[in-house]
Amino acid sequence: MVPCIYCCMGYFNNNNFWCCPLTPPPDFCPLNSSDGTVSSERAEKMMMQWLNALFFIWIHCHMCRTEFELILLHTNDVHARVEETNKDSGKCSKPPCFAGVARRFTKIKEVRSKEKNVLLLDAGDQFQGTVWFNFYKGAEAAHFMNKLGYDAMAIGNHEFDNGVDGLLKPFLQEVNCTVLSANIKADQTIAPRISGYYLPYKIFTVNSEKVGVVGYTSVETPALSLPGPHLQFEDEVAALQSQVDKLITLGVNKIIALGHSGFKVDQNIAKKVRGVDVVIGGHTNTFLYTGTPPSTEVPAGPYPFMVQSDDGRQVPVVQAYAFGKYLGYLRVTFDSNGNVVKSSGNPILLDNSTAPDPVIQAEVDAWRKNLANYSAQHVGQTLVYLNGTFEECRFRECNLGNLICDAMVHNNIKYADEIQWNHVSSCILNGGAIRSPIDERNRNGSITMEDLIAVLPFGGTFDLVQINGSTLREIFEHSVRRYGGSTGEFLQVSGILVVYDLSKSPGNRVKSVNMLCTECRVPRYEPLNPKKVYKVVLPSYLVDGGDGYSMIKEQKLKHDSGDLDIAVVASYISERKRVHPAVEGRIQFTSSCIRHRGYMSIILLVWVLWVIFV
């Protein structure tokens, strides 16, 4: 027989476990016999039960003390979608509607009420895309980001569409959240004006834990926008590594890279930058999702997309599509050393199941009053859906691209003579210039100036260049050099028939180019002559080498500035009153592997017939 085992009781206090021995009177112990003793077997059994219970409590207490869970809400490429949109992120005139700042506010408020450790981040390109930006120039973005309570934002390329001054005022001077970019360096000319308005990183204290957020911006920004000559865009990986090293020196071991360079660069950052735990990106409008997607977007991979870093860690990489249609939701668990031990989540579709917040919606309505006269002008009518989605115009011929290019050529029809029916017959248009579709079901197909501003928001001109046929072929090779990455250089055309073979390596993918003749009484398509000089209508953006078309900037033989882009398209539609552009086979794809499969199918069919009938 052994003495009674007194109990060791555990309790929690501020996530700490304490074990306190109690010495109750003998009659307290339920195992006591009348003589104050218990059997050895019962004592041993009771001891093991208590030890198991204490071990379980200690394990859970230890986890509470060392693990830290962080909720990352994120958006990217919102592009001035202040109001709710349709499923294609154009204007919504009837349910179902999506997105909008009022609906996003509701979901953010809901998550913040349920979760303790939440950061709200934006990965750039709040600017440009609707009449809201054309009128307010970014003031609307600053105002509603303040209302939603964003913690940090990375600078996107479109933030420079009105130059540095257009970024400073009204946006940087009005927005409350920290604006980030580690790889934008200002020279001494501009540094005094912009210094302090953006930072390389920000350290947040979240429930007593330090979380570092470091920003980055695409090195291609000078070719994509108007940052001017006094800002240098450094390599993202090198610039980030320098700032991450500083954060680690400051004792920060939970580090998020937030930036706007595209999904491939995001993955490279996750792989190469030592110390980065999570990458939140933008620029390529990448939709990631785990499970069955809730709307029409097709996932490019799971959410989060896991990348193994060069030092052996698993780094989650995320984007949340674009236009505010989704709110990215990533739950990350860190251990005591700042290592990610678990990450999960999915983008949250902001559809009619989330009601717009009435207070924020009232502010949207108030701001919208100033847009009414500016945007409501009727231009014409479309009988068909004008497909200007990224998924179409950056990957294949789209009918809205055809309409715009046809308008560009029509605007340059000047005269006919004995030699030619017109001086120019051909157009090229980068797919990235087309920013929105127009739904024929809205307002009975009415096209307004607001619709056209959403389609062509950049305010450029449609210019005329003279260029060699050999350079034109180089231009079309560049069009598909990075095909599949949702980049903006894929060309829409008019007066041109082009065939690509994507099974070939970049630089060798153009199978044929045929140009509509001008020196002919009956227009017909003729093979591209590398030695001939052609006139081509194109956006001023491409003339300046935008989207990587440096060969246009450097090899053009002559350049004439043209008319404002939106005015050209508005005039073309207005003249016709009703439009119905089609997909016509201007751009086609072929593949040697497809041909080989066709040959094999024929051989197989012949063999089957031989077996049956012989």
C-alpha positions as CSV (number, residue, x, y, z in Angstrom):
1,M,0.0,0.0,0.0
2,V,1.2,3.6,-0.8
3,P,0.1,7.0,0.5
4,C,-2.5,8.9,-1.5
5,I,-1.3,10.7,-4.6
6,Y,-2.1,14.4,-4.3
7,C,-3.2,16.1,-7.5
8,C,-1.2,18.4,-9.7
9,M,-3.7,20.9,-11.2
10,G,-2.9,22.9,-14.4
11,Y,-4.2,26.2,-15.5
12,F,-3.5,28.7,-18.2
13,N,-2.5,32.3,-17.6
14,N,-1.5,34.5,-20.5
15,N,-0.6,31.5,-22.6
16,N,1.7,30.1,-19.8
17,F,1.2,26.8,-18.0
18,W,1.7,26.6,-14.3
19,C,1.6,23.4,-12.2
20,C,0.6,23.9,-8.6
21,P,0.8,21.2,-6.0
22,L,-2.2,21.1,-3.7
23,T,-2.4,19.4,-0.3
24,P,-6.0,18.8,0.4
25,P,-7.2,17.0,3.6
26,P,-7.0,13.2,3.5
27,D,-10.7,12.9,3.0
28,F,-10.5,15.0,-0.3
29,C,-8.8,12.2,-2.3
30,P,-11.4,10.0,-3.9
31,L,-8.9,7.1,-3.9
32,N,-8.4,7.1,-0.2
33,S,-9.4,4.0,1.8
34,S,-10.5,4.2,5.4
35,D,-6.9,4.0,6.5
36,G,-5.7,6.7,4.1
37,T,-4.0,4.4,1.7
38,V,-4.6,3.1,-1.8
39,S,-3.5,0.1,-3.7
40,S,-0.2,0.3,-5.7
41,E,-2.0,-0.6,-8.9
42,R,-4.7,2.0,-8.6
43,A,-2.1,4.6,-7.7
44,E,0.1,3.7,-10.7
45,K,-2.9,3.9,-13.0
46,M,-3.9,7.2,-11.6
47,M,-0.4,8.5,-11.9
48,M,-0.2,7.6,-15.6
49,Q,-3.6,9.2,-16.3
50,W,-2.4,12.5,-14.7
51,L,1.0,12.3,-16.5
52,N,-0.8,11.9,-19.9
53,A,-3.1,14.8,-19.2
54,L,-0.3,17.0,-18.1
55,F,1.7,16.1,-21.2
56,F,-1.2,16.9,-23.4
57,I,-1.7,20.3,-21.7
58,W,2.0,21.1,-21.9
59,I,2.1,20.3,-25.6
60,H,-0.9,22.6,-26.4
61,C,0.5,25.3,-24.1
62,H,3.8,25.1,-25.8
63,M,2.1,25.5,-29.2
64,C,0.1,28.5,-27.9
65,R,3.3,30.1,-26.7
66,T,5.4,29.6,-29.9
67,E,3.1,29.6,-32.9
68,F,1.7,32.8,-34.5
69,E,-1.2,32.8,-36.9
70,L,-1.5,35.7,-39.4
71,I,-4.4,36.5,-41.8
72,L,-3.4,38.2,-45.0
73,L,-6.2,39.9,-46.9
74,H,-5.0,41.1,-50.3
75,T,-6.0,42.7,-53.6
76,N,-4.1,43.6,-56.8
77,D,-4.9,45.3,-60.1
78,V,-8.1,46.9,-58.9
79,H,-7.9,49.4,-61.8
80,A,-10.3,52.0,-60.5
81,R,-13.2,49.6,-60.1
82,V,-14.9,51.7,-57.4
83,E,-18.4,50.6,-58.3
84,E,-19.6,47.0,-58.6
85,T,-19.0,45.2,-61.9
86,N,-20.5,42.4,-64.0
87,K,-18.8,39.0,-64.1
88,D,-16.3,40.2,-66.8
89,S,-15.4,43.3,-64.6
90,G,-17.2,45.7,-66.9
91,K,-20.1,48.0,-65.9
92,C,-22.9,46.1,-64.0
93,S,-26.4,47.2,-64.9
94,K,-28.4,44.3,-63.4
95,P,-27.6,41.3,-61.1
96,P,-25.5,39.4,-60.6
97,C,-23.0,42.0,-59.7
98,F,-19.5,41.7,-58.2
99,A,-16.7,43.7,-56.6
100,G,-16.9,47.4,-55.7
101,V,-15.4,49.1,-52.7
102,A,-18.6,48.9,-50.6
103,R,-18.9,45.1,-51.0
104,R,-15.1,44.7,-50.3
105,F,-15.6,46.8,-47.1
106,T,-18.3,44.5,-45.8
107,K,-16.1,41.4,-46.3
108,I,-13.0,43.0,-44.7
109,K,-15.0,44.2,-41.7
110,E,-16.4,40.6,-41.3
111,V,-13.0,39.0,-41.4
112,R,-11.5,41.6,-39.0
113,S,-14.4,40.9,-36.5
114,K,-13.6,37.2,-36.5
115,E,-9.8,37.1,-36.6
116,K,-7.2,38.7,-34.3
117,N,-4.1,39.1,-36.5
118,V,-5.1,40.7,-39.8
119,L,-3.2,42.7,-42.4
120,L,-4.9,44.2,-45.4
121,L,-2.5,44.7,-48.4
122,D,-2.6,45.8,-52.0
123,A,-0.1,44.7,-54.6
124,G,-0.4,47.7,-56.9
125,D,-2.3,49.1,-59.9
126,Q,-5.1,50.9,-58.2
127,F,-4.9,53.5,-61.0
128,Q,-6.4,53.4,-64.5
129,G,-9.2,51.5,-66.0
130,T,-12.6,53.4,-65.6
131,V,-14.0,56.9,-65.8
132,W,-13.4,57.2,-62.1
133,F,-9.7,57.5,-62.7
134,N,-10.0,59.7,-65.8
135,F,-12.0,62.2,-63.7
136,Y,-10.5,61.9,-60.2
137,K,-6.9,61.1,-61.2
138,G,-6.3,58.8,-58.2
139,A,-8.1,60.8,-55.5
140,E,-10.8,58.2,-55.5
141,A,-8.3,55.4,-54.9
142,A,-6.8,57.2,-51.9
143,H,-10.1,58.1,-50.4
144,F,-11.6,54.6,-50.5
145,M,-8.4,52.8,-49.5
146,N,-8.4,55.0,-46.4
147,K,-12.1,54.1,-45.7
148,L,-11.3,50.3,-46.1
149,G,-8.2,50.7,-43.8
150,Y,-5.5,49.3,-46.0
151,D,-2.2,48.7,-44.1
152,A,0.2,48.8,-47.0
153,M,0.4,49.0,-50.8
154,A,3.1,48.3,-53.4
155,I,3.5,50.7,-56.2
156,G,2.3,49.3,-59.6
157,N,3.4,50.4,-63.0
158,H,0.1,52.1,-63.7
159,E,0.5,54.4,-60.7
160,F,2.9,56.3,-63.0
161,D,0.4,56.8,-65.9
162,N,0.1,60.5,-65.1
163,G,3.8,60.8,-64.3
164,V,5.5,61.2,-60.9
165,D,3.5,64.4,-60.2
166,G,0.3,62.6,-61.0
167,L,1.3,59.9,-58.4
168,L,2.3,62.5,-55.8
169,K,-0.9,64.5,-56.0
170,P,-3.5,63.5,-55.2
171,F,-2.6,59.9,-54.3
172,L,0.6,59.8,-52.2
173,Q,-0.2,63.0,-50.4
174,E,-3.7,61.7,-49.4
175,V,-3.4,58.0,-48.8
176,N,-3.0,56.9,-45.2
177,C,-1.5,53.4,-45.7
178,T,2.3,52.8,-46.2
179,V,3.3,52.8,-49.9
180,L,6.2,50.5,-50.7
181,S,8.8,49.8,-53.3
182,A,12.4,48.6,-52.5
183,N,13.6,48.7,-56.1
184,I,12.6,52.2,-57.1
185,K,15.5,54.6,-56.6
186,A,15.1,58.4,-57.1
187,D,18.0,60.5,-58.3
188,Q,18.9,63.8,-56.7
189,T,16.7,65.7,-59.1
190,I,13.5,64.2,-57.9
191,A,14.4,62.8,-54.5
192,P,13.5,66.1,-52.6
193,R,10.0,65.9,-54.0
194,I,9.2,62.3,-53.5
195,S,11.3,61.3,-50.5
196,G,9.3,59.9,-47.6
197,Y,6.1,59.3,-49.7
198,Y,7.1,55.7,-50.3
199,L,9.4,53.3,-48.3
200,P,11.3,50.1,-49.1
201,Y,9.7,48.3,-46.1
202,K,7.4,48.7,-43.1
203,I,7.5,46.8,-39.8
204,F,4.1,46.2,-38.4
205,T,3.5,45.1,-34.8
206,V,0.7,42.5,-34.9
207,N,-0.4,41.3,-31.4
208,S,3.2,41.9,-30.1
209,E,4.8,40.1,-33.1
210,K,6.9,42.0,-35.6
211,V,5.9,41.4,-39.3
212,G,7.9,43.0,-42.0
213,V,6.4,43.9,-45.4
214,V,8.8,44.8,-48.2
215,G,7.6,46.1,-51.6
216,Y,8.7,45.8,-55.2
217,T,7.7,47.2,-58.6
218,S,8.2,45.8,-62.1
219,V,11.5,46.7,-63.7
220,E,9.6,47.0,-67.0
221,T,7.7,50.1,-65.7
222,P,9.6,52.6,-67.8
223,A,8.4,50.7,-70.9
224,L,4.9,50.3,-69.6
225,S,4.1,53.7,-68.1
226,L,5.5,57.3,-67.6
227,P,7.8,57.3,-64.5
228,G,10.2,59.7,-66.2
229,P,14.0,59.8,-66.4
230,H,14.7,60.4,-62.7
231,L,13.5,57.1,-61.2
232,Q,15.6,53.9,-61.6
233,F,14.0,50.5,-61.4
234,E,16.5,48.0,-60.0
235,D,16.4,44.2,-60.2
236,E,13.7,43.0,-57.9
237,V,15.6,40.1,-56.3
238,A,18.8,42.1,-55.6
239,A,16.9,45.0,-54.2
240,L,14.6,42.9,-52.0
241,Q,17.5,40.8,-50.6
242,S,19.2,44.0,-49.4
243,Q,16.1,45.2,-47.5
244,V,15.2,41.7,-46.2
245,D,18.7,41.5,-44.7
246,K,18.1,44.8,-42.9
247,L,14.8,43.5,-41.5
248,I,16.5,40.3,-40.2
249,T,19.2,42.5,-38.6
250,L,16.4,44.4,-36.9
251,G,15.0,41.2,-35.4
252,V,12.1,40.6,-37.8
253,N,11.7,37.0,-38.7
254,K,8.3,37.1,-40.4
255,I,8.7,38.8,-43.8
256,I,6.2,39.3,-46.6
257,A,7.2,40.5,-50.1
258,L,4.4,42.6,-51.6
259,G,4.8,43.7,-55.2
260,H,3.8,44.2,-58.7
261,S,6.0,42.3,-61.2
262,G,4.0,39.4,-62.4
263,F,3.5,35.7,-61.3
264,K,6.8,34.5,-62.8
265,V,8.8,37.1,-61.0
266,D,6.8,36.4,-57.8
267,Q,7.9,32.8,-58.0
268,N,11.5,33.8,-58.6
269,I,11.5,36.0,-55.6
270,A,10.1,33.2,-53.5
271,K,12.9,31.0,-54.8
272,K,15.9,33.4,-54.6
273,V,15.3,35.9,-51.8
274,R,16.6,34.5,-48.5
275,G,14.3,35.3,-45.6
276,V,11.1,36.0,-47.5
277,D,8.3,33.9,-46.0
278,V,5.3,34.9,-48.2
279,V,5.0,36.5,-51.6
280,I,1.9,38.5,-52.5
281,G,1.9,39.7,-56.1
282,G,0.1,41.4,-58.9
283,H,0.5,42.7,-62.5
284,T,-0.5,39.5,-64.4
285,N,-4.0,39.2,-63.0
286,T,-3.2,35.6,-62.0
287,F,-6.1,33.6,-60.6
288,L,-5.1,30.9,-58.2
289,Y,-7.7,28.6,-56.5
290,T,-7.8,25.4,-54.6
291,G,-11.0,23.4,-55.3
292,T,-13.8,24.2,-57.7
293,P,-13.6,27.8,-58.8
294,P,-16.6,29.9,-57.9
295,S,-17.0,32.0,-61.1
296,T,-15.7,32.0,-64.7
297,E,-12.0,32.5,-64.0
298,V,-9.8,29.4,-64.7
299,P,-7.1,28.8,-62.0
300,A,-3.5,29.0,-63.1
301,G,-2.6,26.9,-60.1
302,P,-3.5,26.1,-56.5
303,Y,-3.9,28.8,-53.8
304,P,-1.5,29.2,-52.3
305,F,1.1,28.3,-55.0
306,M,4.0,26.8,-53.1
307,V,7.6,27.4,-54.3
308,Q,10.6,25.7,-52.8
309,S,13.3,28.3,-52.1
310,D,16.9,27.7,-52.8
311,D,17.5,27.3,-49.1
312,G,14.9,24.5,-48.8
313,R,11.8,26.3,-47.5
314,Q,8.3,26.1,-48.8
315,V,7.2,29.7,-49.7
316,P,3.5,30.4,-50.5
317,V,2.9,32.7,-53.5
318,V,-0.5,34.3,-54.1
319,Q,-2.4,36.7,-56.3
320,A,-6.1,37.5,-56.3
321,Y,-7.0,37.9,-60.0
322,A,-7.9,41.6,-60.6
323,F,-10.6,44.4,-60.6
324,G,-11.6,43.7,-57.0
325,K,-13.7,40.7,-58.0
326,Y,-12.0,38.7,-55.3
327,L,-10.5,39.4,-51.8
328,G,-7.4,37.2,-51.3
329,Y,-7.5,35.4,-48.0
330,L,-4.3,33.6,-46.8
331,R,-3.9,32.1,-43.3
332,V,-0.3,31.6,-42.4
333,T,1.1,29.9,-39.3
334,F,4.7,30.7,-38.2
335,D,6.8,28.9,-35.6
336,S,8.9,30.7,-33.0
337,N,11.7,31.1,-35.5
338,G,9.5,32.8,-38.1
339,N,9.3,29.7,-40.4
340,V,6.0,29.1,-42.2
341,V,4.7,25.8,-40.9
342,K,1.3,26.0,-42.5
343,S,-0.5,28.1,-45.1
344,S,-4.1,27.8,-46.5
345,G,-6.9,29.9,-47.9
346,N,-8.5,30.9,-51.1
347,P,-9.6,34.1,-52.9
348,I,-13.1,35.1,-51.7
349,L,-15.5,35.9,-54.5
350,L,-17.2,39.2,-53.8
351,D,-20.6,38.5,-55.3
352,N,-24.2,39.2,-54.3
353,S,-23.9,37.0,-51.3
354,T,-21.9,39.9,-49.7
355,A,-24.0,43.0,-49.4
356,P,-22.4,46.4,-50.1
357,D,-21.9,48.4,-46.9
358,P,-24.6,51.1,-46.9
359,V,-22.3,53.9,-45.6
360,I,-19.5,53.3,-48.1
361,Q,-22.1,52.9,-50.9
362,A,-23.6,56.3,-50.0
363,E,-20.1,57.8,-50.4
364,V,-19.7,56.0,-53.8
365,D,-23.0,57.5,-54.9
366,A,-22.0,61.0,-53.8
367,W,-18.7,60.8,-55.6
368,R,-20.4,59.4,-58.7
369,K,-22.6,62.5,-59.2
370,N,-19.6,64.4,-60.6
371,L,-19.2,61.8,-63.3
372,A,-22.7,61.9,-64.7
373,N,-22.4,64.5,-67.5
374,Y,-18.9,63.5,-68.3
375,S,-19.6,59.8,-68.9
376,A,-23.2,59.5,-70.0
377,Q,-22.7,60.7,-73.6
378,H,-24.2,58.2,-76.0
379,V,-21.8,57.1,-78.8
380,G,-23.6,54.3,-80.6
381,Q,-24.9,50.8,-80.1
382,T,-23.4,47.3,-80.3
383,L,-25.5,44.3,-81.3
384,V,-22.9,41.8,-80.0
385,Y,-20.7,41.3,-77.0
386,L,-17.5,43.3,-77.4
387,N,-15.0,40.9,-75.9
388,G,-12.2,43.0,-74.4
389,T,-11.3,40.6,-71.6
390,F,-7.7,39.9,-70.7
391,E,-8.3,36.2,-71.4
392,E,-9.2,36.9,-75.0
393,C,-7.2,39.9,-76.2
394,R,-3.9,38.9,-74.7
395,F,-4.1,35.3,-76.1
396,R,-6.0,35.4,-79.4
397,E,-7.9,37.5,-81.9
398,C,-10.8,39.4,-80.1
399,N,-13.6,41.2,-81.7
400,L,-13.2,44.4,-79.7
401,G,-9.5,44.4,-80.9
402,N,-10.8,44.1,-84.5
403,L,-13.2,46.9,-84.0
404,I,-10.6,49.3,-82.6
405,C,-8.0,48.4,-85.3
406,D,-10.6,48.8,-88.0
407,A,-11.4,52.3,-86.6
408,M,-7.7,53.2,-86.6
409,V,-7.3,52.3,-90.3
410,H,-10.6,54.0,-91.2
411,N,-9.4,57.2,-89.5
412,N,-6.5,57.2,-91.9
413,I,-8.4,56.7,-95.1
414,K,-7.6,60.0,-96.9
415,Y,-7.6,59.7,-100.6
416,A,-7.3,57.4,-103.6
417,D,-5.3,57.9,-106.7
418,E,-4.2,56.0,-109.8
419,I,-1.6,54.0,-107.8
420,Q,-3.3,53.2,-104.5
421,W,-6.8,53.1,-102.9
422,N,-5.3,54.4,-99.7
423,H,-1.9,55.2,-98.3
424,V,-2.3,52.7,-95.3
425,S,-4.3,49.5,-94.8
426,S,-2.8,47.9,-91.7
427,C,-3.0,48.3,-88.0
428,I,-1.3,46.7,-85.0
429,L,-2.6,47.1,-81.4
430,N,-1.2,45.7,-78.2
431,G,-3.8,43.5,-76.5
432,G,-2.8,45.1,-73.2
433,A,-4.2,48.4,-74.4
434,I,-7.7,46.9,-74.3
435,R,-8.8,47.1,-70.6
436,S,-12.5,46.2,-70.5
437,P,-15.3,44.5,-72.5
438,I,-18.7,46.1,-73.4
439,D,-21.8,44.0,-72.7
440,E,-24.5,44.3,-75.4
441,R,-27.1,43.4,-72.8
442,N,-26.5,46.6,-70.8
443,R,-28.7,49.5,-71.7
444,N,-29.9,47.6,-74.9
445,G,-26.3,47.7,-76.2
446,S,-25.8,51.5,-75.8
447,I,-22.1,52.5,-75.9
448,T,-21.3,55.5,-73.8
449,M,-18.1,57.6,-73.4
450,E,-17.7,55.9,-70.0
451,D,-17.6,52.5,-71.7
452,L,-14.9,53.7,-74.2
453,I,-12.9,55.2,-71.4
454,A,-13.0,51.9,-69.6
455,V,-11.8,50.1,-72.8
456,L,-9.1,52.7,-73.7
457,P,-8.2,54.6,-70.5
458,F,-4.7,55.7,-71.2
459,G,-5.3,58.8,-73.3
460,G,-2.8,58.1,-76.0
461,T,-2.9,58.7,-79.7
462,F,-3.2,56.5,-82.8
463,D,-0.1,57.3,-84.9
464,L,1.3,56.4,-88.3
465,V,4.7,55.0,-88.9
466,Q,6.7,53.7,-91.9
467,I,8.6,50.6,-91.2
468,N,10.5,47.9,-93.1
469,G,8.9,44.5,-93.7
470,S,11.8,42.8,-92.0
471,T,11.1,44.9,-88.9
472,L,7.4,44.0,-89.1
473,R,8.3,40.3,-88.9
474,E,10.4,41.0,-85.9
475,I,7.5,42.8,-84.3
476,F,5.2,39.8,-84.8
477,E,7.9,37.5,-83.3
478,H,7.9,39.8,-80.2
479,S,4.1,39.5,-80.1
480,V,4.3,35.8,-79.1
481,R,7.8,35.8,-77.5
482,R,6.2,35.4,-74.0
483,Y,2.9,33.9,-75.2
484,G,0.9,32.4,-72.4
485,G,2.0,34.8,-69.6
486,S,-1.0,37.2,-70.0
487,T,1.4,39.9,-70.9
488,G,0.2,42.9,-72.9
489,E,2.4,42.7,-76.1
490,F,0.2,40.2,-78.0
491,L,-1.0,42.1,-81.1
492,Q,-4.5,42.6,-82.4
493,V,-4.5,43.5,-86.1
494,S,-6.4,44.9,-89.1
495,G,-5.3,44.5,-92.7
496,I,-2.9,41.7,-91.7
497,L,-3.2,37.9,-91.6
498,V,-0.7,36.3,-89.3
499,V,-0.1,32.6,-88.5
500,Y,1.9,31.5,-85.5
501,D,3.5,28.1,-84.6
502,L,3.9,28.0,-80.9
503,S,5.7,24.7,-81.0
504,K,8.7,26.6,-82.2
505,S,11.1,28.4,-79.9
506,P,10.7,32.2,-79.3
507,G,12.0,34.2,-82.2
508,N,10.9,31.5,-84.7
509,R,7.2,31.3,-84.2
510,V,5.9,33.4,-87.1
511,K,4.9,31.0,-89.8
512,S,3.5,33.6,-92.2
513,V,2.4,37.2,-92.4
514,N,0.2,38.6,-95.2
515,M,-0.5,42.3,-95.7
516,L,-3.5,43.9,-97.3
517,C,-2.2,45.7,-100.4
518,T,-2.7,49.4,-101.0
519,E,-1.3,49.7,-104.5
520,C,-4.1,47.7,-106.0
521,R,-7.6,48.3,-107.4
522,V,-9.0,45.2,-105.6
523,P,-7.5,44.9,-102.1
524,R,-6.1,41.4,-101.5
525,Y,-3.6,39.9,-99.1
526,E,0.0,39.5,-100.2
527,P,3.0,37.8,-98.4
528,L,5.0,40.2,-96.3
529,N,8.0,41.5,-98.3
530,P,11.0,42.0,-95.9
531,K,12.5,44.6,-98.2
532,K,9.4,46.7,-98.7
533,V,8.4,49.8,-96.6
534,Y,5.0,49.6,-95.1
535,K,2.8,52.2,-93.4
536,V,1.1,51.0,-90.2
537,V,-1.3,52.6,-87.8
538,L,-0.5,51.9,-84.1
539,P,-0.8,53.4,-80.6
540,S,1.7,56.1,-79.6
541,Y,2.6,53.8,-76.7
542,L,4.1,51.3,-79.2
543,V,5.9,54.0,-81.1
544,D,7.7,54.9,-77.9
545,G,8.8,51.3,-77.5
546,G,6.1,50.3,-75.0
547,D,5.6,46.6,-74.1
548,G,9.1,45.9,-75.2
549,Y,8.7,47.0,-78.8
550,S,12.1,48.7,-78.9
551,M,12.5,47.8,-82.6
552,I,9.6,50.1,-83.5
553,K,11.2,53.0,-81.6
554,E,14.6,52.3,-83.0
555,Q,13.9,51.2,-86.6
556,K,10.9,53.2,-87.7
557,L,11.6,55.2,-90.8
558,K,9.0,57.9,-90.3
559,H,6.5,58.9,-87.6
560,D,3.4,61.1,-87.7
561,S,1.4,61.8,-84.6
562,G,-2.3,61.0,-84.8
563,D,-5.6,61.7,-83.1
564,L,-6.7,60.9,-79.5
565,D,-7.4,57.1,-79.3
566,I,-10.9,57.4,-77.7
567,A,-12.0,60.1,-80.2
568,V,-11.0,57.8,-83.1
569,V,-13.1,54.9,-81.8
570,A,-16.0,57.1,-80.8
571,S,-16.2,58.7,-84.2
572,Y,-16.0,55.3,-86.0
573,I,-18.9,53.9,-83.9
574,S,-20.9,57.1,-84.1
575,E,-20.7,57.1,-87.9
576,R,-22.0,53.5,-88.1
577,K,-24.5,54.0,-85.3
578,R,-24.6,50.2,-84.8
579,V,-21.6,47.8,-84.8
580,H,-21.3,44.0,-84.7
581,P,-17.6,43.0,-85.1
582,A,-16.7,39.4,-85.5
583,V,-13.7,37.1,-85.0
584,E,-12.5,36.6,-88.6
585,G,-9.4,34.5,-88.6
586,R,-7.0,37.4,-88.7
587,I,-4.8,35.6,-86.2
588,Q,-4.3,31.9,-86.4
589,F,-2.2,29.2,-84.7
590,T,-0.8,26.0,-86.1
591,S,1.6,23.4,-84.7
592,S,3.8,20.8,-86.3
593,C,2.8,18.4,-83.6
594,I,-0.8,18.9,-84.5
595,R,-0.1,18.1,-88.1
596,H,1.8,15.0,-87.1
597,R,-1.1,13.8,-84.9
598,G,-3.3,14.3,-88.0
599,Y,-1.1,12.2,-90.1
600,M,-1.0,9.5,-87.5
601,S,-4.8,9.6,-87.3
602,I,-5.1,9.0,-91.0
603,I,-2.6,6.1,-90.9
604,L,-4.5,4.6,-87.9
605,L,-7.8,4.9,-89.8
606,V,-6.4,3.2,-92.9
607,W,-5.0,0.4,-90.7
608,V,-8.4,-0.2,-89.0
609,L,-10.2,-0.3,-92.4
610,W,-7.6,-2.7,-93.7
611,V,-8.2,-5.0,-90.7
612,I,-11.9,-4.9,-91.1
613,F,-12.2,-5.4,-94.8
614,V,-9.1,-7.4,-95.8
